[in-house]
């Protein structure tokens, strides 16, 4: 699955990072390298993006990049 496909399938869903719940949601993706994680608080290390990235990022209070191989969608 590509980053784009993963993002489109799970945008806004909660994810685990390396098996841990860090309070992250799928917020977008950056080319073929990273998934953008969004946080409802300021736990992420990024506060804003350039307009190129903002066109496909769901709005959160802070963000962080992660590789797809480290993410797992939380199932209820």
DSSP file (Angstrom, degrees, kcal/mol; ACC not computed):
  #  RESIDUE AA STRUCTURE BP1 BP2  ACC     N-H-->O    O-->H-N    N-H-->O    O-->H-N    TCO  KAPPA ALPHA  PHI   PSI    X-CA   Y-CA   Z-CA
    1    1 A X              0   0    0      0, 0.0     2,-0.1     0, 0.0     0, 0.0   0.000 360.0 360.0 360.0 134.3    0.0    0.0    0.0
    2    2 A X     >  -     0   0    0      1,-0.1     4,-2.6    66,-0.0     5,-0.2  -0.379 360.0-108.4 -82.6 166.6    1.4    3.4   -0.9
    3    3 A X  H  > S+     0   0    0      1,-0.2     4,-2.6     2,-0.2     5,-0.2   0.897 121.0  51.7 -60.1 -40.7    1.3    6.4    1.4
    4    4 A X  H  > S+     0   0    0      2,-0.2     4,-2.6     1,-0.2    -1,-0.2   0.930 111.1  46.2 -63.0 -46.1   -1.4    8.0   -0.7
    5    5 A X  H  > S+     0   0    0      2,-0.2     4,-2.0     1,-0.2    -2,-0.2   0.914 113.6  49.2 -63.3 -43.2   -3.6    4.9   -0.6
    6    6 A X  H  X S+     0   0    0     -4,-2.6     4,-1.8     2,-0.2    -2,-0.2   0.927 112.4  48.4 -61.6 -45.5   -3.1    4.6    3.2
    7    7 A X  H  X S+     0   0    0     -4,-2.6     4,-1.3     1,-0.2    -2,-0.2   0.934 111.7  48.0 -62.0 -47.6   -3.9    8.2    3.7
    8    8 A X  H  < S+     0   0    0     -4,-2.6    -1,-0.2     1,-0.2    -2,-0.2   0.851 115.5  46.2 -62.7 -34.0   -7.1    8.1    1.6
    9    9 A X  H  < S+     0   0    0     -4,-2.0    -1,-0.2    -5,-0.2    -2,-0.2   0.769 127.5  24.3 -78.7 -26.5   -8.3    4.9    3.3
   10   10 A X  H >< S+     0   0    0     -4,-1.8     3,-2.4    -3,-0.2    16,-0.4   0.200  75.1 150.7-129.6  17.1   -7.6    6.1    6.9
   11   11 A X  T 3< S+     0   0    0     -4,-1.3    16,-0.2     1,-0.3     3,-0.1  -0.279  78.6  12.6 -56.0 131.3   -7.6    9.9    7.0
   12   12 A X  T 3  S+     0   0    0     14,-3.2    -1,-0.3     1,-0.3     2,-0.2   0.383  98.8 126.8  83.8  -4.4   -8.7   11.1   10.5
   13   13 A X    <   -     0   0    0     -3,-2.4    13,-2.2    13,-0.1    -1,-0.3  -0.597  65.0-107.9 -89.5 149.7   -8.4    7.6   12.1
   14   14 A X  E     -A   25   0A   0     -2,-0.2    60,-2.5    11,-0.2     2,-0.3  -0.487  39.4-168.7 -73.5 140.8   -6.3    7.0   15.2
   15   15 A X  E     -AB  24  73A   0      9,-2.3     9,-0.6    58,-0.3     7,-0.5  -0.940  20.3-129.8-131.8 154.2   -3.0    5.1   14.7
   16   16 A X  E     - B   0  72A   0     56,-3.4    56,-1.6    -2,-0.3     2,-0.6  -0.812  19.0-145.4 -95.9 143.1   -0.4    3.5   16.9
   17   17 A X  E >  S-AB  20  71A   0      3,-2.7     3,-1.7    -2,-0.4    54,-0.2  -0.955  82.1 -17.5-112.5 117.0    3.2    4.4   16.3
   18   18 A X  T 3  S-     0   0    0     52,-3.1    -1,-0.2    -2,-0.6    53,-0.1   0.859 129.6 -54.4  53.1  39.1    5.6    1.5   16.8
   19   19 A X  T 3  S+     0   0    0     51,-0.4     2,-0.4     1,-0.2    -1,-0.3   0.461 116.8 111.5  79.9   2.6    2.8   -0.3   18.8
   20   20 A X  E <   -A   17   0A   0     -3,-1.7    -3,-2.7     2,-0.0     2,-0.9  -0.870  69.7-125.3-113.8 143.5    2.3    2.6   21.2
   21   21 A X  E     +     0   0A   0     -2,-0.4    -5,-0.1    -5,-0.2    -7,-0.0  -0.752  36.4 164.1 -84.6 107.0   -0.7    5.0   21.5
   22   22 A X  E     -     0   0A   0     -2,-0.9    -1,-0.2    -7,-0.5    -6,-0.1   0.250  62.1-101.6-107.1  10.9    0.8    8.5   21.2
   23   23 A X  E    S+     0   0A   0      1,-0.2    17,-0.5    -8,-0.2     2,-0.3   0.779  72.5 150.6  78.6  27.5   -2.5   10.2   20.5
   24   24 A X  E     -AC  15  39A   0     -9,-0.6    -9,-2.3    15,-0.1     2,-0.3  -0.654  28.8-166.8-101.2 150.9   -1.9   10.5   16.7
   25   25 A X  E     -AC  14  38A   0     13,-2.0    13,-3.1    -2,-0.3     2,-0.6  -0.929  36.8 -98.3-127.1 152.9   -4.3   10.5   13.8
   26   26 A X  E     + C   0  37A   0    -13,-2.2   -14,-3.2   -16,-0.4    11,-0.2  -0.627  48.6 164.5 -72.1 118.7   -3.7   10.2   10.1
   27   27 A X  E     -     0   0A   0      9,-3.0    31,-3.0    -2,-0.6     2,-0.3   0.626  54.1 -57.5-112.4 -20.0   -3.6   13.7    8.8
   28   28 A X  E     - C   0  36A   0      8,-1.3     8,-2.7    29,-0.2    -1,-0.3  -0.983  50.0-100.9 167.7-165.4   -2.0   13.5    5.4
   29   29 A X  E     - C   0  35A   0     27,-0.3     2,-0.5    -2,-0.3     6,-0.2  -0.980  11.0-139.1-148.5 159.5    1.0   12.3    3.5
   30   30 A X  E >>  - C   0  34A   0      4,-2.9     4,-1.7    -2,-0.3     3,-1.4  -0.907  60.0 -71.9-125.2 101.0    4.2   13.8    2.0
   31   31 A X  T 34 S-     0   0    0     -2,-0.5    -1,-0.2     1,-0.2   -27,-0.1  -0.172  95.6 -37.4  50.6-136.2    5.1   12.3   -1.3
   32   32 A X  T 34 S+     0   0    0      1,-0.1    -1,-0.2   -29,-0.1     3,-0.1   0.370 131.3  64.8 -98.9   3.6    6.4    8.7   -1.1
   33   33 A X  T <4 S+     0   0    0     -3,-1.4     2,-0.3     1,-0.2    35,-0.3   0.905  97.5  21.1 -96.0 -46.3    8.3    9.2    2.1
   34   34 A X  E  <  -C   30   0A   0     -4,-1.7    -4,-2.9    33,-0.1     2,-0.4  -0.911  48.9-140.0-136.0 151.4    6.1   10.0    5.1
   35   35 A X  E     -CD  29  66A   0     31,-3.2    31,-2.0    -2,-0.3     2,-0.6  -0.867  33.4-130.8 -95.1 139.8    2.6    9.9    6.6
   36   36 A X  E     -CD  28  65A   0     -8,-2.7    -9,-3.0    -2,-0.4    -8,-1.3  -0.851  19.5-155.2 -96.5 123.0    1.7   13.1    8.4
   37   37 A X  E     -CD  26  64A   0     27,-3.5    27,-1.7    -2,-0.6     2,-0.3  -0.792   6.1-151.7 -96.9 139.0    0.3   12.4   11.9
   38   38 A X  E     -CD  25  63A   0    -13,-3.1   -13,-2.0    -2,-0.4     2,-0.4  -0.850   5.4-159.2-111.7 148.5   -1.9   15.0   13.5
   39   39 A X  E     -CD  24  62A   0     23,-2.5    22,-1.7    -2,-0.3    23,-1.3  -0.960  21.6-143.5-126.8 143.5   -2.4   15.7   17.2
   40   40 A X  S    S+     0   0    0    -17,-0.5     2,-0.2    -2,-0.4   -16,-0.1   0.493  93.7  36.3 -80.2  -4.0   -5.3   17.4   19.1
   41   41 A X  S    S-     0   0    0    -18,-0.2     3,-0.4    21,-0.1    -2,-0.2  -0.492 106.4 -85.0-127.3-161.4   -2.7   18.9   21.5
   42   42 A X  S    S+     0   0    0      1,-0.2    21,-0.1    -2,-0.2    -2,-0.0  -0.031  86.6 112.9-105.0  31.8    0.9   20.2   21.0
   43   43 A X        +     0   0    0     19,-0.1    -1,-0.2   -20,-0.1     2,-0.1   0.758  59.3  86.1 -70.9 -26.0    2.7   16.8   21.3
   44   44 A X  S    S-     0   0    0     -3,-0.4    20,-0.2     1,-0.1    -6,-0.0  -0.406  78.6-136.1 -74.2 155.1    3.7   17.0   17.7
   45   45 A X  S    S+     0   0    0     18,-0.6     2,-0.4    17,-0.1    19,-0.2   0.451  83.6  70.5 -93.1  -0.8    6.9   18.9   16.8
   46   46 A X  B     +E   63   0A   0     17,-2.1    17,-2.6     1,-0.1    -2,-0.1  -0.962  50.2 179.4-119.6 131.8    5.5   20.7   13.8
   47   47 A X        +     0   0    0     -2,-0.4     2,-0.3     1,-0.2    -1,-0.1   0.772  66.8   9.2-102.1 -29.9    2.9   23.5   14.1
   48   48 A X        -     0   0    0     15,-0.1     2,-0.3    14,-0.0    -1,-0.2  -0.947  59.6-146.7-145.7 165.8    2.3   24.6   10.5
   49   49 A X        -     0   0    0     -2,-0.3     2,-0.1    -3,-0.1     8,-0.0  -0.840  31.3 -94.8-127.1 165.5    3.1   23.6    6.9
   50   50 A X    >>  -     0   0    0     -2,-0.3     4,-2.2     1,-0.1     3,-0.8  -0.346  46.7-101.1 -70.7 161.9    3.8   25.4    3.6
   51   51 A X  H 3> S+     0   0    0      1,-0.2     4,-0.9     2,-0.2    -1,-0.1   0.822 120.7  62.6 -57.1 -31.8    0.8   25.9    1.3
   52   52 A X  H 34 S+     0   0    0      1,-0.2     3,-0.3     2,-0.2    -1,-0.2   0.895 111.4  37.0 -61.1 -40.1    1.9   22.9   -0.9
   53   53 A X  H X4 S+     0   0    0     -3,-0.8     3,-1.7     1,-0.2    -2,-0.2   0.861 107.9  65.2 -79.6 -37.2    1.5   20.5    2.0
   54   54 A X  H >< S+     0   0    0     -4,-2.2     3,-0.9     1,-0.3    -1,-0.2   0.654  82.4  78.7 -63.5 -16.0   -1.6   22.2    3.5
   55   55 A X  T 3< S+     0   0    0     -4,-0.9    -1,-0.3    -3,-0.3    -2,-0.1   0.749 109.6  23.2 -67.7 -20.8   -3.7   21.3    0.4
   56   56 A X  T <  S+     0   0    0     -3,-1.7     2,-0.5    -4,-0.2   -27,-0.3   0.031  97.8 105.0-134.8  32.8   -4.1   17.7    1.6
   57   57 A X    <   -     0   0    0     -3,-0.9   -29,-0.2   -29,-0.1     2,-0.1  -0.957  64.9-130.3-115.2 128.1   -3.6   17.8    5.4
   58   58 A X        -     0   0    0    -31,-3.0     2,-0.4    -2,-0.5    -2,-0.1  -0.484  40.2 -99.9 -68.5 145.3   -6.4   17.5    7.8
   59   59 A X        +     0   0    0     -2,-0.1     2,-0.3   -21,-0.1    -1,-0.1  -0.563  56.0 150.5 -81.1 124.4   -6.3   20.4   10.4
   60   60 A X        -     0   0    0     -2,-0.4   -20,-0.2   -13,-0.1     3,-0.1  -0.839  55.5-106.5-136.7 174.6   -4.9   19.5   13.9
   61   61 A X  S    S+     0   0    0    -22,-1.7     2,-0.3    -2,-0.3   -21,-0.2   0.800  98.1   0.8 -77.7 -29.5   -3.0   21.5   16.5
   62   62 A X  E     -D   39   0A   0    -23,-1.3   -23,-2.5   -21,-0.1     2,-0.3  -0.971  66.9-152.2-154.3 167.4    0.4   19.9   15.8
   63   63 A X  E     -DE  38  46A   0    -17,-2.6   -17,-2.1    -2,-0.3   -18,-0.6  -0.869   7.3-171.0-140.3 166.6    2.0   17.4   13.5
   64   64 A X  E     -D   37   0A   0    -27,-1.7   -27,-3.5    -2,-0.3     2,-0.3  -0.967  24.8-120.6-155.7 150.4    4.8   14.8   13.1
   65   65 A X  E     +D   36   0A   0     -2,-0.3     2,-0.3   -29,-0.2   -29,-0.2  -0.695  32.2 173.9 -92.6 149.2    6.1   12.7   10.3
   66   66 A X  E     -D   35   0A   0    -31,-2.0   -31,-3.2    -2,-0.3     2,-0.3  -0.989  32.3-114.4-151.0 149.3    6.2    8.9   10.4
   67   67 A X    >   -     0   0    0     -2,-0.3     3,-1.7   -33,-0.2     4,-0.2  -0.630  29.1-123.6 -81.3 143.8    7.1    6.1    8.0
   68   68 A X  G >  S+     0   0    0    -35,-0.3     3,-1.9    -2,-0.3    -1,-0.1   0.826 106.4  66.8 -56.8 -35.9    4.2    3.9    7.1
   69   69 A X  G 3  S+     0   0    0      1,-0.3    -1,-0.3     3,-0.0    -2,-0.0   0.704  99.6  52.2 -63.5 -18.0    5.9    0.7    8.3
   70   70 A X  G <  S+     0   0    0     -3,-1.7   -52,-3.1   -52,-0.1   -51,-0.4   0.434  95.4  90.6 -95.4  -0.1    5.7    2.0   11.9
   71   71 A X  E <   +B   17   0A   0     -3,-1.9     2,-0.4    -4,-0.2   -54,-0.2  -0.730  45.7 179.7-105.5 147.8    2.0    2.7   11.9
   72   72 A X  E     -B   16   0A   0    -56,-1.6   -56,-3.4    -2,-0.3     2,-0.2  -0.977  29.9-122.7-142.4 127.4   -1.0    0.5   12.8
   73   73 A X  E     -B   15   0A   0     -2,-0.4     2,-0.4   -58,-0.2   -58,-0.3  -0.514  29.3-119.2 -72.5 133.7   -4.6    1.7   12.6
   74   74 A X        -     0   0    0    -60,-2.5     2,-0.4    -2,-0.2   -60,-0.2  -0.595  28.3-159.9 -74.3 125.9   -6.5    1.4   15.9
   75   75 A X              0   0    0     -2,-0.4   -60,-0.0     1,-0.1    -1,-0.0  -0.889 360.0 360.0-108.1 141.1   -9.5   -1.0   15.6
   76   76 A X              0   0    0     -2,-0.4    -1,-0.1     0, 0.0    -2,-0.0   0.432 360.0 360.0 -98.8 360.0  -12.3   -0.8   18.1
